[in-house]
Amino acid sequence: MTRIIEVTMLLLAGGVAAANTTTGDDRTGKKEHDMLNCPSAVPHAKSAVEDIKDGVVVTVVSSDPEARREIQFRAHRQEEVAMQSARGSLEHTGAGTGSGKFGYCPGMIQGTRVAVEDVPSGARLTVRAASEPQVQLLQQMTRERLRDLPAKR
């Protein structure tokens, strides 16, 4: 009962993403999907994060031509998923569904908008928080996910 109350309080306080980093839960969802829509999870991809006023820019690049194409494909898939009106109510499966409150894909968290720009070596994803209070959480979670991603590859 106490655990239910703690989780409910975290949800009400908007602390869902923060809870995932402290509970030790596996944020990847169903492992068999292996983050198939995450550009940063492409083999040979290198990701970098830059904070901007209202969010982050995640740049994912590779020197491998096949990896670059896959990075761009997955980045545009993330852009599409972020526009889903039911995004917050879908189950996280690791296959592009879910609210973004779970997972390891850098920048893909709940309450964000994503714009993708193809660059010669990959893609640049500009992820903007829906509200000012979410900006710091988005920036923090993006960096944590990028840090934790190598262990999940």
KAGIHU-V993425 format. One record per backbone hydrogen bond with DSSP energy under -0.5 kcal/mol. CO is the residue of the C=O (numbers start at 1). NH is the residue of the N-H. Records with the same first field share a line. If there is no record, write none. Layout:
CO=NH  NH
//
This chain:
1=5
2=6
3=7
4=8
5=9
6=10
7=11
8=12
9=13
10=15
11=14
15=19
16=20
17=21
18=21  22
19=22  23
20=24
25=27
26=29
27=103
29=31
30=33
31=34
33=36
35=38
37=39
38=41
39=42
42=45
46=61
48=59
50=57
52=55
54=129
55=52
56=127
57=50  59
58=60  125
59=48
60=123
61=46
63=65
64=68
65=69
66=70
67=71
68=72
69=73
70=74
71=75
72=76
73=77
74=78
75=79
76=80
77=81
78=82
79=83
80=83
81=84
84=87
86=89  90
87=90
91=93
94=36  37
97=94
104=106
105=108
107=109
111=130
113=128
115=126
117=124
119=122
121=62
122=119
123=60  125
124=117  126
125=58  127
126=115  128
127=56
128=113
131=134  135
132=135  136
133=137
134=138
135=139
136=140
137=141
138=142
139=143
140=144
141=145
142=146
143=147
144=148
145=149
146=150
148=151  152
149=152  153
150=153
//
